[in-house]
Amino acid sequence: MGWFEAAERVEQVGEGVGQIRRIYMPGMDQAVEEKLLAIDEASYSYEYEVLPGAMNVMRDYRVVATLGDAGEGRTQMRLECSFSGVTADGVAPEDMIALMQDTYDAMLDAIAAEALSRA
């Protein structure tokens, strides 16, 4: 995730399915930890969960990312996210959806910019 400027530091623990990625964001003492659950090379997709912890206020938060053909030599990335509830008092699920939508939009913009810079 070196292309994502919003992350101060990213650490990878392990390799392949089961690996943990720790993402340190500005102003956060602890990392958001993600665990890789599956990779499907045939469908160009992977699945991960955000592990419970102080930096994750969503229960059972999972993401499936899939690459697909967008035509005209372009690639589309689709992110499907789900969670079963919010653990922080005073935080509405709608607030978390909006926050994550903004975060993923910024990440997708960063991926597109990085891809274009290498084209």
C-alpha positions in Angstrom: 0.0 0.0 0.0 2.9 2.3 -0.6 0.7 4.1 -3.2 -1.8 5.2 -0.5 -0.4 8.5 0.9 -3.0 8.5 3.8 -1.2 5.6 5.4 1.9 6.6 7.4 3.2 3.1 7.5 2.2 -0.4 6.4 3.6 -3.7 7.8 3.1 -7.2 6.4 3.3 -10.1 8.8 3.5 -13.5 7.0 2.9 -14.5 3.4 -0.2 -15.6 1.4 -3.5 -16.5 2.9 -3.4 -15.9 6.6 -1.0 -12.9 6.4 -1.7 -9.8 8.5 -1.4 -6.3 7.2 -1.0 -3.5 9.7 -1.9 -0.1 8.5 -0.9 3.0 10.6 -2.9 6.1 9.9 -2.0 9.6 10.9 -2.9 10.4 14.5 -3.5 6.7 15.4 -1.4 5.0 18.0 -2.4 1.5 17.0 -2.7 -0.1 13.5 -5.7 -1.3 11.7 -5.1 -5.0 11.2 -6.4 -6.9 8.2 -6.1 -10.7 7.7 -6.1 -12.1 4.2 -8.7 -14.8 4.0 -8.7 -15.9 0.4 -7.1 -15.3 -3.0 -8.9 -16.4 -6.2 -6.5 -15.9 -9.0 -9.0 -17.2 -11.6 -11.5 -14.4 -10.7 -8.9 -11.8 -9.8 -10.3 -11.4 -6.3 -9.2 -11.6 -2.7 -11.0 -11.4 0.6 -9.9 -10.0 3.9 -11.3 -9.2 7.3 -10.5 -6.3 9.6 -9.5 -7.8 12.9 -11.2 -6.8 16.1 -9.3 -4.3 18.1 -9.1 -0.7 19.3 -8.9 0.7 15.8 -11.9 -1.4 14.4 -15.3 -0.3 15.7 -17.2 -2.6 13.2 -18.1 -6.2 14.0 -17.4 -8.9 11.4 -16.0 -6.4 8.9 -15.1 -8.2 5.6 -14.1 -7.0 2.2 -14.0 -8.7 -1.2 -12.0 -6.9 -3.9 -12.4 -8.0 -7.5 -10.7 -6.8 -10.7 -12.7 -7.0 -13.9 -12.6 -5.9 -17.5 -14.1 -2.4 -18.0 -13.6 -2.4 -21.8 -11.3 -0.4 -24.0 -8.2 -1.8 -22.2 -9.4 -0.5 -18.8 -9.7 -2.4 -15.5 -12.5 -2.0 -12.9 -12.0 -2.7 -9.2 -15.1 -3.6 -7.2 -15.1 -3.6 -3.4 -17.9 -5.3 -1.6 -17.8 -4.7 2.2 -20.0 -5.9 5.0 -20.2 -5.7 8.8 -22.7 -6.8 11.4 -22.7 -3.8 13.7 -20.8 -1.0 15.4 -19.1 -1.4 18.8 -18.4 2.3 19.6 -21.1 4.2 21.5 -22.6 7.1 19.6 -21.4 5.9 16.2 -24.2 5.0 13.8 -23.7 2.3 11.2 -24.5 5.0 8.5 -21.6 7.0 9.8 -19.2 4.1 9.3 -20.6 3.4 5.8 -20.0 7.0 4.8 -16.5 7.0 6.4 -15.5 3.7 4.6 -17.0 4.9 1.3 -14.8 8.0 1.5 -11.8 5.9 2.5 -12.2 3.5 -0.4 -12.9 6.2 -2.9 -9.6 7.8 -1.9 -7.8 4.5 -2.2 -9.3 3.8 -5.6 -8.3 7.3 -6.8 -4.7 6.6 -5.5 -4.6 3.2 -7.3 -5.8 4.8 -10.6 -3.2 7.6 -10.3 -0.4 5.1 -9.6 -1.5 2.9 -12.5 -1.6 5.9 -14.9 1.8 7.0 -13.8 3.2 3.6 -14.8 1.4 3.5 -18.2 
